């Protein structure tokens, strides 16, 4: 099981973390990962200046924004499932 944590703190929310959740849910459905990926909300990850707060299996992802989130999550989740 892969765990993806999305920061729902105020700074990340303003940057679009709610949209990230929607993108992530669509990606999971598109790839058929419903039984393999668990999505969780998390509070501040202290990376606000380096992009949205996202972790995959505890690995902090940096430099992620709405412009590249789908590609980054696809790469990270695929690698974690391998």
CORCORUR-V207620 format. One record per run of one state. SS is the DSSP state (a for helix, b for strand, c for the rest). FROM is the first residue (numbers start at 1). LEN is the number of residues. If there is no record, write none. Layout:
# CORCORUR-V207620
ss & from & len
SS & FROM & LEN
SS & FROM & LEN
This chain:
# CORCORUR-V207620
ss & from & len
c & 1 & 1
b & 2 & 6
c & 8 & 2
a & 10 & 6
c & 16 & 1
a & 17 & 15
c & 32 & 5
b & 37 & 6
c & 43 & 5
a & 48 & 3
c & 51 & 3
b & 54 & 3
c & 57 & 2
b & 59 & 3
c & 62 & 7
a & 69 & 13
c & 82 & 1
